[in-house]
Amino acid sequence: MPDGLELRRHPALVELLPRRARAKQALRRVLDERGLVEVDVPPLLPYAGQEPHLQPPRVELAGLSPLWLQTSPELTLKRLLCGGASSIYSLGWAFRGGREELSALHQPQFLMLEWYRPGADVRDLADDVEALLRACSEALGTATMGEALFLSVGEALGDFAGVPIEPLLDGDGSAFARAARQAGISGCRDDDDMDVLFGRVLVERVEPALRERGGLVFLHGYPPCGAALAAPHRDDPRLFRRVEAYLDGVELANGWVELADAAELERRWRFEASCREGPGAPFDRELLRELAVAPWPPTVGMALGVDRLIMALCGAASLHEVLPLHLDFEARGEV
């Protein structure tokens, strides 16, 4: 019989609740002071994002077509951008299916802070994240962070993995796989997809190096296989204006300079959908139509995992240590 799920309560609930409340208040205060407006967005929609490695939970409601719980508020916030909003954020629940979403760093439902504002450079987002982390750290009474490191993906691959980024920029996956094997990274085959190769090198070499270094690190300037929905770099279209934030090696936030080209956005959605195993949710075609008519001005967007942020700032080893209630397998032991 498969393991069931149980809702578990934190043993120090009374002390934890006000700390989490102070952290959320601090996050809101930073964005409010920067002129962003908090908005309410529905988590249940007739479509969902196309990320191939995420599973939006499908929900059946009597008398209604299938709906999906959102893996992030991205689609709804972008619909607001198309409606003329420019500086907005949402702090609320996001959802993801799959057994892998129960681990020390994952829960199938979690708090996400996502914001969009005018901007054309990922350093705008890095500045936002630094301000949010410092305010949250102060609210939690944790140690002050040192100076952040702003590092290109090419520098990180070279410094921490001994693997050049150029084959990924040129679309030569087999050359990247050979370079990875020469650097001692096993399991990289010439016929692997480039996103698989890139992810393996990040997980096996770059992220452990970031954990060892500690502190706040921003990785920016991603190759095509890691472009997601980021706009291309103005000086080198093989690089994309995406940035990820890590605190003590824990990935906290992911964002980019937003695509404003509806045709290119649809092309990337279709590519992501083609990489998925099995059927996914429909596209948000209304967003594509609205964006084609009225593209938003230069805009940056970022999503930050609030529970992971609190975990990292408090030096916890698991989300279970910072959540008032969490889902876990009924069987005892670590997941």
Secondary structure as the mmCIF struct_conf table of DSSP 4:
data_model
#
loop_
_struct_conf.conf_type_id
_struct_conf.id
_struct_conf.beg_label_comp_id
_struct_conf.beg_label_asym_id
_struct_conf.beg_label_seq_id
_struct_conf.end_label_comp_id
_struct_conf.end_label_asym_id
_struct_conf.end_label_seq_id
STRN STRN1 LEU A 5 ARG A 9
TURN_TY1_P TURN_TY1_P1 PRO A 11 ALA A 12
HELX_RH_AL_P HELX_RH_AL_P1 LEU A 13 GLU A 33
TURN_TY1_P TURN_TY1_P2 ARG A 34 GLY A 35
STRN STRN2 VAL A 37 GLU A 38
BEND BEND1 PRO A 43 PRO A 43
STRN STRN3 LEU A 44 LEU A 45
BEND BEND2 PRO A 46 PRO A 46
TURN_TY1_P TURN_TY1_P3 PRO A 52 HIS A 53
HELX_LH_PP_P HELX_LH_PP_P1 PRO A 56 PRO A 57
STRN STRN4 ARG A 58 VAL A 59
TURN_TY1_P TURN_TY1_P4 ALA A 62 GLY A 63
BEND BEND3 LEU A 64 LEU A 64
STRN STRN5 LEU A 67 LEU A 69
BEND BEND4 THR A 71 PRO A 73
HELX_RH_AL_P HELX_RH_AL_P2 GLU A 74 CYS A 82
TURN_TY1_P TURN_TY1_P5 GLY A 83 GLY A 84
BEND BEND5 SER A 87 SER A 87
STRN STRN6 ILE A 88 PHE A 95
BEND BEND6 GLY A 98 GLY A 98
HELX_RH_3T_P HELX_RH_3T_P1 ARG A 99 GLU A 101
BEND BEND7 LEU A 102 LEU A 102
STRN STRN7 SER A 103 SER A 103
TURN_TY1_P TURN_TY1_P6 ALA A 104 LEU A 105
STRN STRN8 HIS A 106 HIS A 106
BEND BEND8 PRO A 108 PRO A 108
STRN STRN9 GLN A 109 PRO A 118
BEND BEND9 ALA A 120 ASP A 121
HELX_RH_AL_P HELX_RH_AL_P3 VAL A 122 LEU A 140
TURN_TY1_P TURN_TY1_P7 GLY A 141 GLY A 141
HELX_LH_PP_P HELX_LH_PP_P2 THR A 142 MET A 145
STRN STRN10 LEU A 149 SER A 152
HELX_RH_AL_P HELX_RH_AL_P4 VAL A 153 ALA A 156
HELX_RH_PI_P HELX_RH_PI_P1 LEU A 157 ALA A 161
BEND BEND10 ILE A 165 ILE A 165
HELX_RH_AL_P HELX_RH_AL_P5 GLU A 166 LEU A 169
TURN_TY1_P TURN_TY1_P8 ASP A 170 GLY A 171
HELX_RH_AL_P HELX_RH_AL_P6 GLY A 173 GLN A 182
TURN_TY1_P TURN_TY1_P9 ALA A 183 GLY A 184
TURN_TY1_P TURN_TY1_P10 SER A 186 GLY A 187
TURN_TY1_P TURN_TY1_P11 ASP A 190 ASP A 191
BEND BEND11 ASP A 192 ASP A 192
HELX_RH_AL_P HELX_RH_AL_P7 MET A 194 VAL A 201
HELX_RH_PI_P HELX_RH_PI_P2 LEU A 202 VAL A 206
HELX_RH_AL_P HELX_RH_AL_P8 GLU A 207 ARG A 213
BEND BEND12 GLY A 215 GLY A 215
STRN STRN11 LEU A 216 TYR A 222
HELX_RH_3T_P HELX_RH_3T_P2 PRO A 224 GLY A 226
TURN_TY1_P TURN_TY1_P12 ALA A 228 LEU A 229
STRN STRN12 ALA A 230 ALA A 230
HELX_LH_PP_P HELX_LH_PP_P3 ALA A 231 ALA A 231
STRN STRN13 PRO A 232 PRO A 232
HELX_LH_PP_P HELX_LH_PP_P4 HIS A 233 HIS A 233
BEND BEND13 ARG A 234 ASP A 235
TURN_TY1_P TURN_TY1_P13 PRO A 237 ARG A 238
BEND BEND14 LEU A 239 LEU A 239
STRN STRN14 PHE A 240 LEU A 247
TURN_TY1_P TURN_TY1_P14 ASP A 248 GLY A 249
STRN STRN15 VAL A 250 VAL A 257
STRN STRN16 GLU A 258 GLU A 258
HELX_LH_PP_P HELX_LH_PP_P5 LEU A 259 LEU A 259
HELX_RH_AL_P HELX_RH_AL_P9 ALA A 262 SER A 274
TURN_TY1_P TURN_TY1_P15 CYS A 275 CYS A 275
BEND BEND15 ARG A 276 GLY A 278
HELX_LH_PP_P HELX_LH_PP_P6 ALA A 281 PHE A 283
HELX_RH_AL_P HELX_RH_AL_P10 ARG A 285 VAL A 293
BEND BEND16 ALA A 294 ALA A 294
HELX_LH_PP_P HELX_LH_PP_P7 PRO A 295 PRO A 297
BEND BEND17 PRO A 298 PRO A 298
STRN STRN17 THR A 299 GLY A 305
HELX_RH_AL_P HELX_RH_AL_P11 VAL A 306 CYS A 314
TURN_TY1_P TURN_TY1_P16 GLY A 315 GLY A 315
BEND BEND18 ALA A 317 SER A 318
HELX_RH_3T_P HELX_RH_3T_P3 LEU A 319 GLU A 321
TURN_TY1_P TURN_TY1_P17 VAL A 322 VAL A 322
BEND BEND19 PRO A 324 PRO A 324
STRN STRN18 LEU A 325 PHE A 329
BEND BEND20 GLU A 330 GLY A 333
#
